Amino acid sequence: MPEPLSETGANTRPLVLGSSSRYRRELLERLHLPFTVASPDTDEAPLPGEAPRALALRLALAKAHAVAAQHPGAVVIGSDQVADLDGEPLGKPGDHTRATQQLHRMSGQTVIFQTAVAVVCRATGFEQVDIAPVEVRFRTLDGATIERYLRAEQPYDCAGSAKSEGLGIALLDAIVSDDPTALVGLPLIRTCRMLRAAGLVLP
């Protein structure tokens, strides 16, 4: 059940972002809600044959539950993003070589960035998970363009090796989404909807 407000009109339960991503932290700060951050201890490896959409949904929920286990009275947000290239999951490259390989593969292609978000509160039994797919069409990229971009931005902690909020926007032809912040890492429209359902009052 949604939690009531206190007599002062404040939310009665703490909010925890279960993520080590600074991008998600910066996005959540837009909502002007007090929150803390906790890093989930979650194995992000895909299961055999697991589709990118299913992987993102599973990991978002797993991250939320992992942090909720340590903060049972809190409302916890978990999120995960998987780049989907023709049904194959592409994760964070981690280094220059893998980022180069990813961008060569995505050159001239349409990639679906599957961004899932889960909200969990153990104390109330609340649990919701949803996904915001973002269609991203990449320009045809030559080796020199890819090298210049990677040297300038070093997006090795981003799924798909391209930061649309930075210089990566220059690599793209189009972005199609109904939740504009999803590509950065946290779909705020869906997140707000879930937080309200969990009983939080947003400004």
C-alpha positions in Angstrom: 0.0 0.0 0.0 1.2 3.6 -0.6 2.7 5.2 2.4 1.0 8.3 3.9 2.8 11.6 4.3 4.0 12.8 7.6 2.3 15.7 9.3 4.9 18.0 7.8 4.1 16.7 4.3 7.4 14.9 3.9 7.7 11.4 2.5 7.8 8.9 5.4 10.3 6.4 3.8 13.9 7.0 2.7 14.7 6.7 -1.0 17.8 4.8 -2.1 19.2 4.6 -5.6 20.7 1.1 -6.1 23.4 2.1 -8.6 27.0 3.1 -8.8 26.4 5.1 -12.0 27.0 8.8 -11.7 24.7 9.3 -14.7 21.8 7.8 -12.9 22.6 9.8 -9.8 22.6 13.0 -11.7 19.3 12.2 -13.4 17.6 11.3 -10.1 18.7 14.6 -8.6 16.4 16.3 -11.1 13.4 15.2 -9.0 14.5 17.2 -6.0 14.0 14.3 -3.7 16.4 13.5 -0.9 18.1 10.1 -1.6 21.2 8.1 -0.8 23.2 5.8 -3.1 24.1 2.2 -2.5 26.0 0.0 -5.0 24.3 -3.4 -5.6 26.4 -6.5 -5.6 24.9 -8.1 -8.7 26.4 -10.4 -11.3 25.5 -8.7 -14.6 26.5 -11.6 -16.9 23.6 -12.7 -19.2 22.1 -16.1 -18.9 22.6 -18.5 -21.8 20.3 -17.4 -24.6 18.9 -14.5 -22.6 17.5 -11.7 -24.8 18.6 -8.1 -24.1 15.2 -7.0 -23.0 14.9 -9.9 -20.5 18.4 -9.3 -19.3 17.8 -5.6 -18.6 14.5 -6.3 -16.7 16.1 -9.1 -14.6 19.1 -7.1 -13.6 17.1 -4.0 -12.7 15.0 -6.0 -10.4 18.0 -7.9 -9.0 19.8 -4.7 -8.2 16.8 -3.2 -6.5 16.3 -6.4 -4.4 20.0 -6.6 -3.5 20.0 -3.1 -2.1 16.5 -3.5 -0.5 17.9 -6.4 1.5 20.2 -4.0 3.2 17.6 -1.2 3.4 14.3 -3.0 4.1 12.5 0.1 5.2 13.4 2.2 2.1 12.0 2.7 -1.3 14.8 1.4 -3.6 15.4 2.1 -7.3 17.3 -0.4 -9.5 18.1 0.1 -13.1 20.0 -1.5 -15.9 20.7 -0.8 -19.6 21.6 -3.2 -22.3 22.3 -2.3 -25.9 20.4 -4.6 -28.3 22.0 -5.2 -31.7 19.9 -7.6 -33.6 19.0 -9.5 -30.5 22.6 -9.6 -29.1 23.3 -7.8 -25.8 26.1 -5.3 -25.9 27.2 -4.2 -22.4 29.8 -1.7 -21.2 33.0 -2.0 -23.2 35.3 -1.4 -20.4 38.3 -0.4 -22.6 39.3 1.2 -25.8 39.6 -1.9 -27.9 36.2 -3.3 -27.1 34.6 0.2 -27.5 36.2 0.4 -31.0 34.8 -3.0 -31.9 31.3 -2.1 -30.6 31.1 1.2 -32.6 32.3 -0.5 -35.8 29.5 -3.1 -35.4 26.9 -0.4 -34.7 28.0 1.8 -37.7 25.0 2.3 -39.9 22.8 0.1 -37.8 19.7 0.6 -35.6 20.4 -0.3 -32.0 17.7 -0.6 -29.3 18.9 0.5 -25.9 16.8 -1.5 -23.4 16.7 0.6 -20.2 14.8 -1.1 -17.3 13.9 0.4 -14.0 12.6 -1.3 -10.9 11.2 0.1 -7.6 11.1 -2.1 -4.5 10.1 -1.6 -0.9 10.5 -4.7 1.3 8.5 -3.2 4.2 5.4 -2.7 2.2 5.9 -5.6 -0.3 5.9 -3.1 -3.2 7.5 -4.2 -6.4 7.3 -2.8 -9.9 9.5 -3.1 -13.0 9.2 -1.6 -16.4 11.4 -1.0 -19.5 11.9 2.0 -21.8 13.3 0.8 -25.2 15.1 3.6 -27.1 15.7 3.2 -30.9 19.0 4.7 -31.9 20.1 5.0 -35.5 23.9 5.3 -35.9 25.5 7.1 -38.8 28.0 5.2 -41.0 31.2 5.6 -39.0 34.7 5.3 -40.4 37.7 4.3 -38.3 39.1 7.8 -37.9 35.7 9.1 -36.6 35.4 6.3 -34.1 39.0 6.9 -32.9 38.5 10.7 -32.5 35.4 10.2 -30.6 36.8 7.6 -28.2 39.9 9.6 -27.5 37.8 12.7 -26.8 35.1 11.1 -24.6 36.4 7.7 -23.4 32.8 6.3 -22.8 34.1 2.9 -21.6 31.5 2.8 -18.8 28.5 3.2 -21.1 26.6 0.4 -22.7 27.1 0.6 -26.5 30.1 3.0 -26.1 28.2 6.2 -27.0 27.1 8.9 -24.6 24.2 10.8 -26.3 24.4 13.5 -23.6 27.9 14.3 -24.7 29.9 14.2 -28.0 28.3 10.8 -28.8 25.3 12.7 -30.2 27.4 13.5 -33.2 27.5 9.7 -34.1 23.8 9.4 -34.4 21.2 10.0 -37.1 18.1 9.7 -34.9 16.8 8.8 -31.4 13.2 7.5 -31.0 11.9 7.3 -27.4 8.8 8.0 -25.2 11.0 8.6 -22.1 13.8 11.0 -23.1 16.2 10.3 -20.2 16.2 6.5 -20.7 19.1 6.6 -23.1 21.3 8.3 -20.4 20.5 5.5 -18.0 17.3 6.1 -16.0 13.8 6.6 -17.6 12.5 9.3 -15.3 8.9 9.3 -16.6 8.6 5.7 -15.7 10.6 6.2 -12.5 8.2 9.0 -11.3 5.2 6.8 -12.1 6.6 4.0 -9.9 7.7 6.2 -7.1 4.2 7.7 -6.9 2.7 4.2 -6.9 5.1 3.3 -4.0 3.7 6.2 -2.0 6.2 8.9 -2.5 5.1 12.4 -3.3 7.1 14.2 -5.9 7.4 18.0 -6.2 
